[in-house]
Amino acid sequence: MQGLSLVNGLEAAGIDPFDRGVAYGDGVFRTFRLQAGVPLEWPLHYRRLARDCAALGIECPAESVLRQELQRAADRCPDGVGKIVLTRGPGVRGYAPHQAGPPTRIVSAVPAPAYPASYAVDGVRIRVCELRLSWQPRLAGIKHLNRLENVLARGEWQDTAVAEGLLLDFADRVIEGTMSNLFLVVRGRLVTPDLSRCGVDGVQRERVIAFARSAGIELEVRDVTLPEVMAADECFLVNSVIRLWPVAKLEDRSWRPGPLTRRIQAEVFAGA
């Protein structure tokens, strides 16, 4: 099944060569699962999209416009992955954003990646990336288009047995995966890295945090070191496409999916 992409509502349309998303990565995006043509957790994704646009000073399209275009794409690929990219739009040469616009919107739906079912059941092997994330608190948490650090980090390995890589910052704090957010279970407490300096604050991270608070599970959002990850009782990764993958192996440390991981997998990600 082929997907469909729309640029400003037009199928097979091109991108202006002076679009600032192409020239400077000046934009934001969201990626999410489509199930029977429905974008999962859509209200959360749109809220994050609007928040990220506001942080960069980009006008966010009306929800009704994006939903209409997303439905057109999802009709072509109802069970797959949806994506919305918003850029500041075409502009004159130079970094100054003031003469850019109107914003460019790209809405697409494509088949979901064929990850092995064992990833969610038995867990995945991960590695530590050599690349270190830089700090930029003004962009921290935002899903902006400047993802070159993630591209370079993901390019560090080609071993298909390794499903994900952990990213640390230059102070050797563990921040996230190249495409995922990280959670640990430490003596019954749920721990996830602080993202106030760098990293992407994903929707599924938000959902797991909200679940922990509503269920009375002790939660810590704080700096995390690699030795703490290696000593954790449980470890798992989340994003909107993979949902939840337990971590089975990191270097010489092995885990079996633990009870809190399985509970979150069952209660937060059931049926998706």
C-alpha positions in Angstrom: 0.0 0.0 0.0 1.4 3.4 -1.0 1.1 6.5 1.1 0.0 10.0 0.2 1.7 13.4 0.8 0.0 16.8 0.5 1.8 20.1 0.4 -0.4 23.0 1.3 -3.4 20.7 0.5 -2.1 19.7 -2.9 -1.1 16.2 -3.9 2.3 15.7 -5.6 3.1 19.4 -5.0 6.7 20.6 -4.8 8.5 22.6 -2.1 9.7 26.2 -2.8 13.5 26.0 -3.1 13.6 29.1 -0.8 11.4 27.4 1.9 13.1 28.0 5.3 12.4 24.4 6.3 14.7 23.3 3.6 17.2 26.0 4.0 17.5 26.2 7.7 15.4 23.5 9.3 13.1 26.3 10.4 10.0 24.4 11.4 8.4 21.7 13.5 6.8 18.3 13.0 4.7 15.6 14.6 4.7 11.9 13.9 1.9 9.5 15.1 0.2 6.2 14.4 -2.9 5.9 12.3 -5.3 3.2 13.2 -8.3 2.6 11.0 -7.8 6.1 9.6 -7.7 7.7 13.1 -4.6 9.5 14.3 -3.9 8.2 17.8 -3.7 10.8 20.6 -4.5 13.5 18.1 -5.5 16.2 20.7 -2.1 15.8 22.4 -0.2 16.0 19.1 -2.1 19.1 17.9 -1.6 20.8 21.3 2.2 20.0 21.1 2.3 21.2 17.5 0.7 24.5 18.4 3.0 24.9 21.4 6.1 24.3 19.3 4.9 26.6 16.6 4.4 29.3 19.2 7.9 28.8 20.6 9.4 29.4 17.2 6.9 32.2 16.2 5.3 30.2 13.4 1.6 30.5 12.7 0.0 27.1 13.4 -2.8 26.1 10.9 -6.2 25.6 12.3 -6.9 22.1 13.6 -9.8 21.6 11.2 -7.4 22.3 8.2 -4.9 19.7 9.3 -7.5 17.1 10.2 -9.2 17.5 6.8 -5.9 17.0 5.0 -4.8 14.2 7.4 -8.0 12.4 6.7 -7.4 12.6 2.9 -3.9 11.0 3.5 -5.3 8.5 6.0 -7.9 7.3 3.5 -5.0 6.2 1.3 -3.1 4.5 4.2 -5.5 4.0 7.2 -3.2 1.8 9.3 0.3 3.4 9.1 2.2 6.5 10.2 1.0 10.0 9.8 3.3 13.0 9.8 2.8 16.8 9.8 5.6 19.1 9.0 5.2 22.9 9.3 7.8 25.3 8.2 8.0 29.1 8.4 7.5 29.1 4.6 9.5 30.6 1.8 11.6 33.6 2.5 14.3 35.9 1.2 18.0 35.0 1.6 19.4 35.2 5.1 18.6 34.0 8.6 16.1 36.8 9.5 12.7 35.2 9.7 10.6 38.4 9.5 9.9 38.4 5.7 9.1 34.7 5.5 5.7 33.1 4.9 3.0 32.0 4.6 3.9 28.8 6.5 4.2 25.6 4.5 2.4 22.5 5.7 3.2 19.0 4.6 0.7 16.2 5.6 1.5 12.6 4.9 0.5 9.0 5.6 2.8 6.1 4.9 2.8 2.4 5.8 4.1 1.6 9.3 7.6 0.2 9.6 7.8 -3.6 9.9 9.4 -3.9 13.3 9.6 -7.5 14.7 6.8 -8.3 17.1 9.5 -9.5 19.5 10.6 -6.0 20.1 7.5 -5.2 22.2 7.4 -8.7 23.8 10.9 -9.6 24.6 12.6 -6.2 24.3 15.4 -4.7 22.2 19.1 -4.4 22.3 20.4 -0.8 22.4 23.8 0.9 22.4 25.3 4.2 23.6 26.0 6.7 20.9 29.3 8.5 20.6 27.7 11.8 19.6 26.9 14.1 22.5 23.9 16.5 22.4 24.5 20.2 22.7 22.5 22.4 25.1 20.0 24.9 23.9 17.3 25.4 26.5 15.3 27.6 24.2 14.7 24.6 21.9 14.6 22.0 24.6 11.6 19.7 24.3 10.5 21.1 20.9 10.2 18.7 18.0 11.9 21.0 15.5 13.3 20.2 12.1 16.9 20.5 13.2 17.5 16.8 13.7 21.1 16.5 12.4 22.4 15.3 15.7 19.9 12.4 15.6 20.9 11.7 12.0 24.6 11.6 12.8 24.0 9.5 15.9 21.8 7.0 14.0 24.5 6.7 11.4 27.0 5.3 13.9 25.7 1.8 13.5 24.4 -0.6 10.8 24.0 -3.7 13.0 20.3 -4.7 12.5 20.4 -6.4 15.9 20.7 -3.0 17.6 17.3 -1.3 17.6 18.1 2.1 19.2 20.9 4.3 20.5 21.1 6.3 23.7 22.0 9.9 23.4 24.0 11.7 26.2 24.8 15.4 26.5 28.3 16.8 26.7 28.1 16.5 30.5 27.4 12.7 30.1 23.8 12.9 31.3 21.5 10.4 29.5 18.9 12.4 27.6 16.9 10.1 25.2 17.1 7.7 22.4 17.8 8.8 18.8 14.0 8.4 18.2 12.6 7.7 21.6 12.2 8.8 25.2 13.7 6.7 28.0 12.2 5.5 31.3 13.9 3.5 34.1 12.4 1.7 37.0 14.5 2.1 40.1 13.4 0.4 43.3 9.7 0.8 42.3 10.1 4.4 41.2 9.7 5.5 37.6 12.5 7.8 36.4 12.9 9.7 33.2 15.6 12.2 32.2 15.1 15.9 32.6 14.8 17.6 29.2 15.2 21.2 30.2 18.5 21.6 28.4 18.0 19.5 25.3 16.0 16.6 23.9 12.5 16.0 22.6 9.6 15.9 25.0 7.4 13.3 23.2 3.7 12.8 23.5 4.2 9.2 24.8 6.5 10.5 27.4 3.8 12.8 28.5 1.2 10.0 28.6 3.4 7.7 30.7 4.1 10.6 33.1 0.4 11.3 33.4 -0.4 7.7 34.0 2.2 7.4 36.7 0.8 10.4 38.5 -2.8 9.2 38.2 -1.9 5.7 39.3 0.1 6.8 42.4 3.4 5.6 41.0 6.3 7.5 42.4 7.9 9.5 39.5 11.2 11.3 39.2 12.1 13.7 36.3 15.7 14.4 36.9 19.3 14.1 35.6 20.2 10.5 34.8 23.7 9.0 34.4 24.7 6.0 32.4 25.7 4.0 35.5 22.2 4.6 36.8 20.7 3.2 33.6 23.0 0.1 33.9 21.9 -0.4 37.5 18.1 0.1 36.9 15.7 -2.7 37.6 13.8 -2.1 34.4 14.3 0.0 31.3 12.0 0.9 28.4 11.6 3.2 25.5 8.5 5.0 24.1 7.5 7.0 21.0 4.3 7.4 19.0 5.3 4.8 16.4 6.9 2.0 18.4 4.6 2.7 21.4 6.7 0.8 24.1 9.8 -1.3 23.7 11.3 -2.9 26.8 15.1 -2.7 26.8 16.6 -6.2 26.9 20.3 -5.5 26.5 22.7 -2.5 26.8 26.4 -3.4 26.5 26.9 -6.2 29.0 23.7 -5.5 31.0 20.6 -7.6 30.3 17.0 -7.2 31.5 13.8 -9.0 31.3 10.6 -6.9 30.9 9.6 -6.2 34.5 6.2 -5.8 36.1 6.0 -2.0 35.9 7.0 -2.0 32.3 4.3 -4.6 31.5 1.7 -2.7 33.5 2.4 0.5 31.5 2.5 -1.4 28.3 -0.9 -3.0 29.1 -2.7 0.1 30.5 -1.2 2.9 28.5 -0.6 1.3 25.2 -3.3 -1.5 25.1 -4.7 -2.1 21.6 -2.2 0.1 19.8 
